[in-house]
Amino acid sequence: MIKKLSALILIFFIFVMALYFNQFIMIYLFEGIYHFFNIRNNDPLVMTSSNLVYNFITEILLLILALFLLKKFNYTKYIKTSSKSIIKTFLFMALSLTFTKYILDIFKIYNIFLLTDFKNIIASWNKVDYIVAISQMILFILVALTEEYLYRVTLYFKISEILNLKSNVLKIVFSIILTNILFSIAHYPIRHYNISTLFEIFILGIYFSYLFLRTGNIYLACMMHFYYDLPILSTIDIRYHHYREIISLIISIMLIESYYMIKHYYLRLFSRYEQS
């Protein structure tokens, strides 16, 4: 068990370092293109567009890798969805956002939808700004899909298979913790986050794992992952994002647990009714 787990972690770190060096390779590649075509690489538009291009290339390649691993390890059954699960996902998102906004309004904390901030930003946008914003939103969707496929499904189930523990609860707990330690570490080489930020990513990773394992719907975790990435487009104080994240996290957990509690008592009541 230890040997297999060590080998998996070693492969993971090689993968993270490959991502790290890929960033440098892409930067130097674009530097060469700028020099060849005599393009000013300090131009904000050129820098933004080149960042988007190599980010898209990286994420598409990672998504292909994630899908390959899912198929190789026979985990594709965990990413299948239905119209019922899609409806549940959007209903959950709508309820979660509505209740979170209501709580923020009660305590006079910044609006969850960041309407004032976005209106002020959008008012000064030109066509290029709209294209960049839409492109970034599509990129966030790719990031959410890729990372949830890789970490919440592939890595989690592979670690769970390797761990030889008698207690199923301990196996789940250790698999979640180890998966999300690796998830938070993977963000460091690219973003250079500090320890407190990495801890926040670790907690969010556990939350995404909870969403997937509790509901069996990976796209619910993807949607919330996208939702937590979205404020990157905004320029408001990061403290408001923290309030929004904490409150929406608590609200969403309460909604899910309330749903399963009502479902449990309803089924028990229905069973008694049939027996009578």
Short mmCIF file of the C-alpha atoms (twelve columns), coordinates in Angstrom:
data_MODEL
# 
_entry.id   MODEL 
# 
loop_
_atom_site.group_PDB 
_atom_site.id 
_atom_site.type_symbol 
_atom_site.label_atom_id 
_atom_site.label_alt_id 
_atom_site.label_comp_id 
_atom_site.label_asym_id 
_atom_site.label_seq_id 
_atom_site.Cartn_x 
_atom_site.Cartn_y 
_atom_site.Cartn_z 
_atom_site.pdbx_PDB_model_num 
ATOM 1   C CA . MET A 1   0.000   0.000  0.000   1 
ATOM 2   C CA . ILE A 2   2.778   2.466  1.004   1 
ATOM 3   C CA . LYS A 3   4.774   1.737  -2.160  1 
ATOM 4   C CA . LYS A 4   1.764   2.262  -4.427  1 
ATOM 5   C CA . LEU A 5   0.783   5.456  -2.612  1 
ATOM 6   C CA . SER A 6   4.349   6.792  -2.754  1 
ATOM 7   C CA . ALA A 7   4.527   6.010  -6.481  1 
ATOM 8   C CA . LEU A 8   1.223   7.824  -7.071  1 
ATOM 9   C CA . ILE A 9   2.396   10.903 -5.140  1 
ATOM 10  C CA . LEU A 10  5.716   10.883 -7.017  1 
ATOM 11  C CA . ILE A 11  3.872   10.747 -10.356 1 
ATOM 12  C CA . PHE A 12  1.675   13.599 -9.153  1 
ATOM 13  C CA . PHE A 13  4.663   15.808 -8.278  1 
ATOM 14  C CA . ILE A 14  6.240   15.067 -11.660 1 
ATOM 15  C CA . PHE A 15  2.923   16.123 -13.209 1 
ATOM 16  C CA . VAL A 16  2.882   19.393 -11.195 1 
ATOM 17  C CA . MET A 17  6.486   20.182 -12.133 1 
ATOM 18  C CA . ALA A 18  5.621   19.486 -15.783 1 
ATOM 19  C CA . LEU A 19  2.838   22.070 -15.508 1 
ATOM 20  C CA . TYR A 20  5.259   24.514 -13.919 1 
ATOM 21  C CA . PHE A 21  7.837   24.105 -16.701 1 
ATOM 22  C CA . ASN A 22  5.077   24.208 -19.323 1 
ATOM 23  C CA . GLN A 23  4.344   27.753 -18.181 1 
ATOM 24  C CA . PHE A 24  7.943   28.808 -18.845 1 
ATOM 25  C CA . ILE A 25  8.043   26.977 -22.178 1 
ATOM 26  C CA . MET A 26  4.868   28.727 -23.356 1 
ATOM 27  C CA . ILE A 27  6.181   32.121 -22.218 1 
ATOM 28  C CA . TYR A 28  9.452   31.678 -24.123 1 
ATOM 29  C CA . LEU A 29  7.537   30.361 -27.144 1 
ATOM 30  C CA . PHE A 30  5.430   33.508 -27.253 1 
ATOM 31  C CA . GLU A 31  8.538   35.657 -26.687 1 
ATOM 32  C CA . GLY A 32  9.992   34.054 -29.836 1 
ATOM 33  C CA . ILE A 33  6.780   34.729 -31.779 1 
ATOM 34  C CA . TYR A 34  6.799   38.391 -30.627 1 
ATOM 35  C CA . HIS A 35  10.416  38.773 -31.728 1 
ATOM 36  C CA . PHE A 36  9.838   37.076 -35.106 1 
ATOM 37  C CA . PHE A 37  6.828   39.227 -36.005 1 
ATOM 38  C CA . ASN A 38  8.252   42.343 -34.323 1 
ATOM 39  C CA . ILE A 39  5.337   42.576 -31.863 1 
ATOM 40  C CA . ARG A 40  5.577   44.666 -28.702 1 
ATOM 41  C CA . ASN A 41  5.223   42.087 -25.937 1 
ATOM 42  C CA . ASN A 42  4.652   44.779 -23.287 1 
ATOM 43  C CA . ASP A 43  1.373   45.790 -24.921 1 
ATOM 44  C CA . PRO A 44  -1.498  44.988 -22.463 1 
ATOM 45  C CA . LEU A 45  -3.685  43.530 -25.226 1 
ATOM 46  C CA . VAL A 46  -0.852  41.321 -26.516 1 
ATOM 47  C CA . MET A 47  -0.053  40.124 -22.975 1 
ATOM 48  C CA . THR A 48  -3.716  39.367 -22.204 1 
ATOM 49  C CA . SER A 49  -4.352  37.547 -25.474 1 
ATOM 50  C CA . SER A 50  -1.145  35.478 -25.208 1 
ATOM 51  C CA . ASN A 51  -1.982  34.538 -21.585 1 
ATOM 52  C CA . LEU A 52  -5.437  33.430 -22.690 1 
ATOM 53  C CA . VAL A 53  -4.027  31.412 -25.591 1 
ATOM 54  C CA . TYR A 54  -1.530  29.389 -23.571 1 
ATOM 55  C CA . ASN A 55  -3.969  29.021 -20.674 1 
ATOM 56  C CA . PHE A 56  -6.542  27.602 -23.087 1 
ATOM 57  C CA . ILE A 57  -3.952  25.290 -24.645 1 
ATOM 58  C CA . THR A 58  -2.907  24.047 -21.190 1 
ATOM 59  C CA . GLU A 59  -6.463  23.507 -19.956 1 
ATOM 60  C CA . ILE A 60  -7.588  21.707 -23.125 1 
ATOM 61  C CA . LEU A 61  -4.587  19.359 -22.889 1 
ATOM 62  C CA . LEU A 62  -5.311  18.766 -19.192 1 
ATOM 63  C CA . LEU A 63  -8.969  18.058 -19.947 1 
ATOM 64  C CA . ILE A 64  -7.931  15.515 -22.584 1 
ATOM 65  C CA . LEU A 65  -5.592  13.923 -20.009 1 
ATOM 66  C CA . ALA A 66  -8.385  13.867 -17.406 1 
ATOM 67  C CA . LEU A 67  -10.806 12.181 -19.814 1 
ATOM 68  C CA . PHE A 68  -8.103  9.670  -20.821 1 
ATOM 69  C CA . LEU A 69  -7.443  8.742  -17.172 1 
ATOM 70  C CA . LEU A 70  -11.159 8.460  -16.426 1 
ATOM 71  C CA . LYS A 71  -11.540 6.013  -19.297 1 
ATOM 72  C CA . LYS A 72  -8.329  4.119  -18.469 1 
ATOM 73  C CA . PHE A 73  -9.343  3.525  -14.830 1 
ATOM 74  C CA . ASN A 74  -13.010 2.942  -15.706 1 
ATOM 75  C CA . TYR A 75  -14.161 6.021  -13.760 1 
ATOM 76  C CA . THR A 76  -16.332 7.460  -16.540 1 
ATOM 77  C CA . LYS A 77  -19.395 6.156  -14.698 1 
ATOM 78  C CA . TYR A 78  -18.797 8.876  -12.085 1 
ATOM 79  C CA . ILE A 79  -19.048 11.746 -14.582 1 
ATOM 80  C CA . LYS A 80  -22.218 10.673 -16.365 1 
ATOM 81  C CA . THR A 81  -25.201 12.933 -15.902 1 
ATOM 82  C CA . SER A 82  -28.902 13.090 -16.689 1 
ATOM 83  C CA . SER A 83  -31.515 15.762 -17.262 1 
ATOM 84  C CA . LYS A 84  -32.749 15.179 -13.690 1 
ATOM 85  C CA . SER A 85  -29.301 15.813 -12.191 1 
ATOM 86  C CA . ILE A 86  -28.843 18.925 -14.364 1 
ATOM 87  C CA . ILE A 87  -32.171 20.346 -13.150 1 
ATOM 88  C CA . LYS A 88  -31.177 19.589 -9.544  1 
ATOM 89  C CA . THR A 89  -27.812 21.291 -10.061 1 
ATOM 90  C CA . PHE A 90  -29.298 24.525 -11.425 1 
ATOM 91  C CA . LEU A 91  -32.048 24.513 -8.792  1 
ATOM 92  C CA . PHE A 92  -29.455 24.065 -6.062  1 
ATOM 93  C CA . MET A 93  -27.347 26.905 -7.488  1 
ATOM 94  C CA . ALA A 94  -30.357 29.224 -7.693  1 
ATOM 95  C CA . LEU A 95  -31.418 28.484 -4.107  1 
ATOM 96  C CA . SER A 96  -27.859 28.723 -2.782  1 
ATOM 97  C CA . LEU A 97  -27.205 32.091 -4.444  1 
ATOM 98  C CA . THR A 98  -30.591 33.482 -3.411  1 
ATOM 99  C CA . PHE A 99  -30.210 32.519 0.261   1 
ATOM 100 C CA . THR A 100 -26.592 33.720 0.313   1 
ATOM 101 C CA . LYS A 101 -27.595 37.092 -1.136  1 
ATOM 102 C CA . TYR A 102 -30.391 37.349 1.443   1 
ATOM 103 C CA . ILE A 103 -27.985 36.689 4.330   1 
ATOM 104 C CA . LEU A 104 -25.446 39.175 2.987   1 
ATOM 105 C CA . ASP A 105 -28.170 41.810 2.642   1 
ATOM 106 C CA . ILE A 106 -29.354 41.210 6.225   1 
ATOM 107 C CA . PHE A 107 -25.847 41.738 7.610   1 
ATOM 108 C CA . LYS A 108 -25.190 44.561 5.132   1 
ATOM 109 C CA . ILE A 109 -22.261 42.736 3.547   1 
ATOM 110 C CA . TYR A 110 -21.416 43.391 -0.090  1 
ATOM 111 C CA . ASN A 111 -23.940 42.053 -2.592  1 
ATOM 112 C CA . ILE A 112 -23.275 38.463 -3.637  1 
ATOM 113 C CA . PHE A 113 -23.758 39.240 -7.303  1 
ATOM 114 C CA . LEU A 114 -21.269 42.123 -7.121  1 
ATOM 115 C CA . LEU A 115 -23.694 44.121 -9.259  1 
ATOM 116 C CA . THR A 116 -22.355 47.576 -8.452  1 
ATOM 117 C CA . ASP A 117 -18.789 46.525 -9.101  1 
ATOM 118 C CA . PHE A 118 -19.573 44.752 -12.371 1 
ATOM 119 C CA . LYS A 119 -21.762 47.626 -13.617 1 
ATOM 120 C CA . ASN A 120 -18.950 50.131 -13.029 1 
ATOM 121 C CA . ILE A 121 -16.435 47.899 -14.785 1 
ATOM 122 C CA . ILE A 122 -18.682 46.985 -17.733 1 
ATOM 123 C CA . ALA A 123 -19.620 50.645 -18.303 1 
ATOM 124 C CA . SER A 124 -16.049 51.364 -19.423 1 
ATOM 125 C CA . TRP A 125 -15.595 48.169 -21.481 1 
ATOM 126 C CA . ASN A 126 -15.020 48.077 -25.222 1 
ATOM 127 C CA . LYS A 127 -15.518 45.120 -27.594 1 
ATOM 128 C CA . VAL A 128 -12.108 43.666 -26.754 1 
ATOM 129 C CA . ASP A 129 -12.892 43.749 -23.008 1 
ATOM 130 C CA . TYR A 130 -16.120 41.812 -23.611 1 
ATOM 131 C CA . ILE A 131 -14.285 39.209 -25.688 1 
ATOM 132 C CA . VAL A 132 -11.597 38.831 -23.006 1 
ATOM 133 C CA . ALA A 133 -14.201 38.533 -20.202 1 
ATOM 134 C CA . ILE A 134 -16.214 35.894 -22.096 1 
ATOM 135 C CA . SER A 135 -12.995 34.025 -22.938 1 
ATOM 136 C CA . GLN A 136 -11.972 34.027 -19.270 1 
ATOM 137 C CA . MET A 137 -15.382 32.707 -18.224 1 
ATOM 138 C CA . ILE A 138 -15.056 29.848 -20.746 1 
ATOM 139 C CA . LEU A 139 -11.561 29.221 -19.365 1 
ATOM 140 C CA . PHE A 140 -12.977 29.029 -15.817 1 
ATOM 141 C CA . ILE A 141 -15.465 26.393 -17.024 1 
ATOM 142 C CA . LEU A 142 -12.603 24.338 -18.493 1 
ATOM 143 C CA . VAL A 143 -10.614 24.746 -15.250 1 
ATOM 144 C CA . ALA A 144 -13.585 23.600 -13.142 1 
ATOM 145 C CA . LEU A 145 -14.238 20.539 -15.333 1 
ATOM 146 C CA . THR A 146 -10.570 19.562 -15.556 1 
ATOM 147 C CA . GLU A 147 -9.743  19.947 -11.863 1 
ATOM 148 C CA . GLU A 148 -12.902 18.205 -10.675 1 
ATOM 149 C CA . TYR A 149 -12.326 15.307 -13.068 1 
ATOM 150 C CA . LEU A 150 -8.668  14.991 -12.020 1 
ATOM 151 C CA . TYR A 151 -8.946  15.528 -8.263  1 
ATOM 152 C CA . ARG A 152 -12.480 14.800 -7.109  1 
ATOM 153 C CA . VAL A 153 -12.829 11.693 -9.302  1 
ATOM 154 C CA . THR A 154 -9.584  10.221 -10.677 1 
ATOM 155 C CA . LEU A 155 -7.175  10.984 -7.833  1 
ATOM 156 C CA . TYR A 156 -9.739  10.404 -5.076  1 
ATOM 157 C CA . PHE A 157 -10.824 6.962  -6.302  1 
ATOM 158 C CA . LYS A 158 -7.269  5.897  -7.147  1 
ATOM 159 C CA . ILE A 159 -6.093  6.787  -3.606  1 
ATOM 160 C CA . SER A 160 -9.174  5.083  -2.169  1 
ATOM 161 C CA . GLU A 161 -8.321  1.895  -4.079  1 
ATOM 162 C CA . ILE A 162 -4.710  1.970  -2.867  1 
ATOM 163 C CA . LEU A 163 -5.553  2.563  0.816   1 
ATOM 164 C CA . ASN A 164 -5.961  -0.807 2.484   1 
ATOM 165 C CA . LEU A 165 -7.982  0.186  5.543   1 
ATOM 166 C CA . LYS A 166 -10.578 -1.918 7.309   1 
ATOM 167 C CA . SER A 167 -12.767 1.048  8.152   1 
ATOM 168 C CA . ASN A 168 -14.565 2.443  5.106   1 
ATOM 169 C CA . VAL A 169 -15.088 5.762  6.914   1 
ATOM 170 C CA . LEU A 170 -11.339 6.138  7.559   1 
ATOM 171 C CA . LYS A 171 -10.629 5.265  3.926   1 
ATOM 172 C CA . ILE A 172 -12.989 8.014  2.728   1 
ATOM 173 C CA . VAL A 173 -11.587 10.571 5.199   1 
ATOM 174 C CA . PHE A 174 -7.933  9.856  4.381   1 
ATOM 175 C CA . SER A 175 -8.657  9.803  0.633   1 
ATOM 176 C CA . ILE A 176 -10.389 13.200 0.824   1 
ATOM 177 C CA . ILE A 177 -7.634  14.753 2.963   1 
ATOM 178 C CA . LEU A 178 -4.761  13.440 0.840   1 
ATOM 179 C CA . THR A 179 -6.502  14.339 -2.425  1 
ATOM 180 C CA . ASN A 180 -7.044  17.919 -1.328  1 
ATOM 181 C CA . ILE A 181 -3.561  18.334 0.130   1 
ATOM 182 C CA . LEU A 182 -2.303  17.496 -3.358  1 
ATOM 183 C CA . PHE A 183 -4.990  19.763 -4.866  1 
ATOM 184 C CA . SER A 184 -3.786  22.758 -2.827  1 
ATOM 185 C CA . ILE A 185 -0.076  22.002 -3.439  1 
ATOM 186 C CA . ALA A 186 -0.727  21.860 -7.199  1 
ATOM 187 C CA . HIS A 187 -1.809  25.506 -7.141  1 
ATOM 188 C CA . TYR A 188 1.424   26.760 -5.566  1 
ATOM 189 C CA . PRO A 189 3.950   26.570 -8.458  1 
ATOM 190 C CA . ILE A 190 1.640   28.428 -10.840 1 
ATOM 191 C CA . ARG A 191 0.132   31.030 -8.485  1 
ATOM 192 C CA . HIS A 192 2.781   31.273 -5.740  1 
ATOM 193 C CA . TYR A 193 0.128   31.460 -3.042  1 
ATOM 194 C CA . ASN A 194 1.048   31.852 0.604   1 
ATOM 195 C CA . ILE A 195 0.273   29.249 3.285   1 
ATOM 196 C CA . SER A 196 -3.052  30.803 4.357   1 
ATOM 197 C CA . THR A 197 -4.312  30.879 0.760   1 
ATOM 198 C CA . LEU A 198 -3.248  27.268 0.209   1 
ATOM 199 C CA . PHE A 199 -5.189  26.330 3.345   1 
ATOM 200 C CA . GLU A 200 -8.267  28.085 1.922   1 
ATOM 201 C CA . ILE A 201 -7.854  26.091 -1.314  1 
ATOM 202 C CA . PHE A 202 -7.545  22.918 0.780   1 
ATOM 203 C CA . ILE A 203 -10.834 23.697 2.596   1 
ATOM 204 C CA . LEU A 204 -12.568 24.504 -0.698  1 
ATOM 205 C CA . GLY A 205 -11.266 21.218 -2.109  1 
ATOM 206 C CA . ILE A 206 -12.800 19.324 0.818   1 
ATOM 207 C CA . TYR A 207 -16.045 21.191 0.168   1 
ATOM 208 C CA . PHE A 208 -16.026 20.192 -3.518  1 
ATOM 209 C CA . SER A 209 -15.316 16.587 -2.464  1 
ATOM 210 C CA . TYR A 210 -18.284 16.760 -0.098  1 
ATOM 211 C CA . LEU A 211 -20.558 18.033 -2.877  1 
ATOM 212 C CA . PHE A 212 -19.561 15.201 -5.200  1 
ATOM 213 C CA . LEU A 213 -19.551 12.354 -2.688  1 
ATOM 214 C CA . ARG A 214 -22.743 13.458 -0.942  1 
ATOM 215 C CA . THR A 215 -24.786 13.997 -4.105  1 
ATOM 216 C CA . GLY A 216 -22.999 11.738 -6.595  1 
ATOM 217 C CA . ASN A 217 -23.142 14.649 -9.051  1 
ATOM 218 C CA . ILE A 218 -19.695 15.836 -10.169 1 
ATOM 219 C CA . TYR A 219 -21.250 18.724 -12.117 1 
ATOM 220 C CA . LEU A 220 -22.567 20.253 -8.916  1 
ATOM 221 C CA . ALA A 221 -18.957 20.444 -7.702  1 
ATOM 222 C CA . CYS A 222 -17.947 21.851 -11.125 1 
ATOM 223 C CA . MET A 223 -20.611 24.562 -10.935 1 
ATOM 224 C CA . MET A 224 -19.548 25.645 -7.446  1 
ATOM 225 C CA . HIS A 225 -15.889 25.541 -8.511  1 
ATOM 226 C CA . PHE A 226 -16.723 27.873 -11.408 1 
ATOM 227 C CA . TYR A 227 -18.719 30.105 -9.049  1 
ATOM 228 C CA . TYR A 228 -15.765 30.477 -6.664  1 
ATOM 229 C CA . ASP A 229 -13.395 31.300 -9.556  1 
ATOM 230 C CA . LEU A 230 -15.705 33.919 -11.079 1 
ATOM 231 C CA . PRO A 231 -14.800 36.863 -8.767  1 
ATOM 232 C CA . ILE A 232 -11.325 36.874 -10.368 1 
ATOM 233 C CA . LEU A 233 -13.048 39.059 -12.995 1 
ATOM 234 C CA . SER A 234 -13.970 41.518 -10.253 1 
ATOM 235 C CA . THR A 235 -11.780 44.138 -8.584  1 
ATOM 236 C CA . ILE A 236 -13.456 44.504 -5.181  1 
ATOM 237 C CA . ASP A 237 -11.748 43.941 -1.854  1 
ATOM 238 C CA . ILE A 238 -10.834 40.291 -1.330  1 
ATOM 239 C CA . ARG A 239 -12.469 40.403 2.144   1 
ATOM 240 C CA . TYR A 240 -15.910 40.538 0.518   1 
ATOM 241 C CA . HIS A 241 -15.082 37.430 -1.477  1 
ATOM 242 C CA . HIS A 242 -14.182 35.638 1.757   1 
ATOM 243 C CA . TYR A 243 -17.544 36.586 3.301   1 
ATOM 244 C CA . ARG A 244 -19.314 35.404 0.170   1 
ATOM 245 C CA . GLU A 245 -17.405 32.122 0.074   1 
ATOM 246 C CA . ILE A 246 -17.934 31.268 3.736   1 
ATOM 247 C CA . ILE A 247 -21.643 32.108 3.756   1 
ATOM 248 C CA . SER A 248 -22.406 30.381 0.433   1 
ATOM 249 C CA . LEU A 249 -20.472 27.305 1.619   1 
ATOM 250 C CA . ILE A 250 -22.504 27.077 4.831   1 
ATOM 251 C CA . ILE A 251 -25.798 27.779 3.056   1 
ATOM 252 C CA . SER A 252 -25.151 25.158 0.366   1 
ATOM 253 C CA . ILE A 253 -24.282 22.471 2.929   1 
ATOM 254 C CA . MET A 254 -27.432 23.308 4.906   1 
ATOM 255 C CA . LEU A 255 -29.531 23.060 1.721   1 
ATOM 256 C CA . ILE A 256 -28.101 19.663 0.782   1 
ATOM 257 C CA . GLU A 257 -28.446 18.214 4.277   1 
ATOM 258 C CA . SER A 258 -31.996 19.594 4.581   1 
ATOM 259 C CA . TYR A 259 -32.896 17.983 1.267   1 
ATOM 260 C CA . TYR A 260 -31.622 14.563 2.343   1 
ATOM 261 C CA . MET A 261 -33.246 14.889 5.757   1 
ATOM 262 C CA . ILE A 262 -36.650 15.707 4.212   1 
ATOM 263 C CA . LYS A 263 -36.182 12.930 1.657   1 
ATOM 264 C CA . HIS A 264 -35.361 10.422 4.426   1 
ATOM 265 C CA . TYR A 265 -38.436 11.274 6.528   1 
ATOM 266 C CA . TYR A 266 -40.662 11.421 3.459   1 
ATOM 267 C CA . LEU A 267 -39.594 7.946  2.339   1 
ATOM 268 C CA . ARG A 268 -40.056 6.576  5.858   1 
ATOM 269 C CA . LEU A 269 -43.501 8.146  6.103   1 
ATOM 270 C CA . PHE A 270 -44.430 6.848  2.649   1 
ATOM 271 C CA . SER A 271 -43.238 3.366  3.628   1 
ATOM 272 C CA . ARG A 272 -45.435 3.394  6.745   1 
ATOM 273 C CA . TYR A 273 -48.383 4.607  4.682   1 
ATOM 274 C CA . GLU A 274 -47.980 1.710  2.223   1 
ATOM 275 C CA . GLN A 275 -47.692 -0.833 5.024   1 
ATOM 276 C CA . SER A 276 -50.900 0.422  6.610   1 
# 
